[in-house]
Amino acid sequence: MSEEKTIERKQIYNGRVVQLRVDTVSLPGGITKKREVVVHPGAAAIVALNENGEVLLVEQYRKAVESKTLEIPAGTLEAGESPEECASRELIEETGFQASKLDKLVAFYPSPGFSSEVIHVFKASGLTKVSDVEAELAIRFVRLDEILERIRKCEIKDGKTVIGVLMAVAFGTTD
């Protein structure tokens, strides 16, 4: 499989978080195609575990799927911010907890067919409550076996949560 050569790049939309561009690409045999690309700065997500091995989850309404979701905390990287810095910041902003230790579990492309986004997932431990957050997001600790069962039953469908929790299980959750 050969790479696609970009012939033309046109920015269609420039939003607060994402941009949309349309690339015209050249394929072998002289064929040209259009590729719609969502340009995203990347994100960090956190599997935060308390001393009982329970995972800190946030519940929020997601307009794109017209539903409430149960997710691990996460957020978009700011300009010049490392994934680790983003993970620490987002954990505090969304939950009021700070971690004494962050370990990278994985980085992945959630939708490489149309988006440049990379999500960096960290395991957080040594949690300390450092602030009270406004009631925008409901937060709660959930037993790992309950989360796995909810994933199996397709009750938790958020990709970063599924991947993050499964990676935390695969690489140990108690150290």
C-alpha positions as CSV (number, residue, x, y, z in Angstrom):
1,M,0.0,0.0,0.0
2,S,1.5,3.3,-1.1
3,E,1.1,6.7,0.6
4,E,-1.3,9.2,-0.7
5,K,0.3,12.4,-2.0
6,T,-1.5,15.6,-1.1
7,I,-2.1,17.8,-4.2
8,E,-4.3,20.4,-2.5
9,R,-5.3,21.2,1.1
10,K,-8.3,23.4,1.8
11,Q,-9.4,24.5,5.3
12,I,-13.2,24.4,5.6
13,Y,-13.8,25.2,9.2
14,N,-11.7,26.5,12.1
15,G,-13.3,26.0,15.5
16,R,-12.4,26.3,19.1
17,V,-11.2,22.7,19.4
18,V,-11.1,21.2,15.9
19,Q,-10.5,22.2,12.3
20,L,-11.9,20.6,9.2
21,R,-9.9,20.4,6.0
22,V,-10.4,18.7,2.7
23,D,-7.3,17.3,1.1
24,T,-7.2,16.3,-2.6
25,V,-4.8,13.3,-2.9
26,S,-3.2,11.5,-5.7
27,L,-3.3,7.7,-5.7
28,P,-1.4,5.2,-7.9
29,G,-2.7,5.1,-11.5
30,G,-3.4,8.8,-11.6
31,I,-6.6,8.6,-9.6
32,T,-7.4,11.6,-7.3
33,K,-9.7,11.5,-4.3
34,K,-11.0,13.9,-1.6
35,R,-10.2,13.2,2.0
36,E,-12.1,15.0,4.8
37,V,-9.8,15.4,7.8
38,V,-10.7,16.6,11.3
39,V,-7.5,18.2,12.8
40,H,-7.4,17.8,16.6
41,P,-4.6,18.8,19.0
42,G,-4.8,15.5,20.9
43,A,-6.1,14.6,24.4
44,A,-5.2,12.9,27.6
45,A,-7.4,10.5,29.6
46,I,-6.9,9.2,33.1
47,V,-7.7,5.9,34.7
48,A,-7.6,7.2,38.3
49,L,-7.6,4.5,41.0
50,N,-8.2,4.9,44.7
51,E,-6.6,2.8,47.4
52,N,-9.5,0.2,47.0
53,G,-8.8,-0.3,43.3
54,E,-11.9,1.6,42.3
55,V,-11.9,3.8,39.2
56,L,-12.9,7.4,39.2
57,L,-15.6,8.1,36.5
58,V,-17.4,11.2,35.4
59,E,-20.9,11.2,34.0
60,Q,-21.8,13.8,31.5
61,Y,-24.2,14.5,28.7
62,R,-22.6,14.2,25.2
63,K,-24.5,16.1,22.5
64,A,-22.9,14.1,19.7
65,V,-24.6,10.9,20.9
66,E,-27.6,12.6,22.6
67,S,-26.9,10.6,25.7
68,K,-25.3,10.7,29.1
69,T,-22.0,8.7,29.2
70,L,-19.9,7.3,32.0
71,E,-16.3,8.0,31.2
72,I,-12.8,8.3,32.7
73,P,-11.7,11.9,33.0
74,A,-10.2,13.4,29.9
75,G,-9.5,16.6,28.0
76,T,-7.9,18.3,25.1
77,L,-4.2,19.3,25.1
78,E,-3.7,23.0,25.3
79,A,-1.0,24.7,23.1
80,G,2.5,23.7,24.3
81,E,1.1,21.3,27.0
82,S,2.5,17.8,27.3
83,P,0.1,14.9,27.6
84,E,1.3,14.4,31.2
85,E,0.5,18.0,32.1
86,C,-2.9,17.8,30.4
87,A,-3.7,14.6,32.3
88,S,-2.8,16.2,35.7
89,R,-4.7,19.4,34.9
90,E,-7.8,17.6,33.6
91,L,-8.0,15.3,36.6
92,I,-8.0,18.2,39.0
93,E,-10.4,20.3,36.8
94,E,-13.0,17.6,36.3
95,T,-12.8,15.7,39.6
96,G,-10.9,17.8,42.2
97,F,-8.4,15.0,42.7
98,Q,-4.6,15.2,42.2
99,A,-2.5,12.1,41.6
100,S,0.9,11.6,43.2
101,K,1.8,9.2,40.3
102,L,1.0,9.0,36.6
103,D,2.0,6.1,34.4
104,K,1.4,6.1,30.7
105,L,-0.7,3.1,29.6
106,V,-1.2,3.7,25.9
107,A,-1.6,6.2,23.1
108,F,-4.1,5.5,20.3
109,Y,-5.9,7.1,17.3
110,P,-9.6,6.9,18.1
111,S,-10.7,7.4,14.4
112,P,-7.7,7.5,12.0
113,G,-10.0,7.3,9.0
114,F,-10.9,10.9,9.4
115,S,-9.3,12.5,12.4
116,S,-5.7,13.3,13.5
117,E,-6.5,13.0,17.2
118,V,-4.2,11.0,19.5
119,I,-5.5,10.1,23.0
120,H,-2.8,9.5,25.6
121,V,-4.1,7.3,28.5
122,F,-2.5,7.4,31.9
123,K,-3.0,5.4,35.1
124,A,-3.2,7.7,38.1
125,S,-2.6,6.6,41.7
126,G,-2.0,8.2,45.1
127,L,-5.2,10.3,44.8
128,T,-5.7,13.3,47.1
129,K,-8.8,15.6,47.0
130,V,-7.4,19.1,46.4
131,S,-10.5,21.1,45.4
132,D,-14.2,20.9,45.1
133,V,-15.4,21.1,41.6
134,E,-18.6,22.6,40.4
135,A,-21.5,20.2,39.9
136,E,-21.2,20.2,36.1
137,L,-20.0,16.6,36.1
138,A,-21.2,13.9,38.4
139,I,-18.1,12.0,39.7
140,R,-18.0,8.6,41.5
141,F,-15.7,5.7,42.2
142,V,-16.8,2.5,40.6
143,R,-15.6,-1.0,41.3
144,L,-13.4,-2.4,38.5
145,D,-15.5,-5.6,38.2
146,E,-18.7,-3.5,37.7
147,I,-17.0,-1.4,35.0
148,L,-15.9,-4.5,33.2
149,E,-19.4,-5.9,33.3
150,R,-20.9,-2.6,32.0
151,I,-18.3,-2.7,29.2
152,R,-19.3,-6.3,28.4
153,K,-23.0,-5.4,28.4
154,C,-22.3,-2.4,26.1
155,E,-23.5,0.0,28.7
156,I,-20.1,1.8,28.6
157,K,-19.3,2.6,25.0
158,D,-16.8,5.5,25.3
159,G,-13.7,4.3,23.5
160,K,-11.1,5.9,25.7
161,T,-12.8,4.5,28.8
162,V,-13.0,1.0,27.3
163,I,-9.4,1.1,26.2
164,G,-8.1,2.8,29.3
165,V,-9.8,0.4,31.7
166,L,-8.8,-2.7,29.8
167,M,-5.2,-1.5,29.6
168,A,-5.1,-0.8,33.3
169,V,-6.4,-4.4,33.9
170,A,-3.8,-5.8,31.5
171,F,-0.9,-4.0,33.1
172,G,-2.1,-4.2,36.7
173,T,-4.1,-1.8,38.7
174,T,-2.8,-2.1,42.3
175,D,0.8,-0.9,42.1
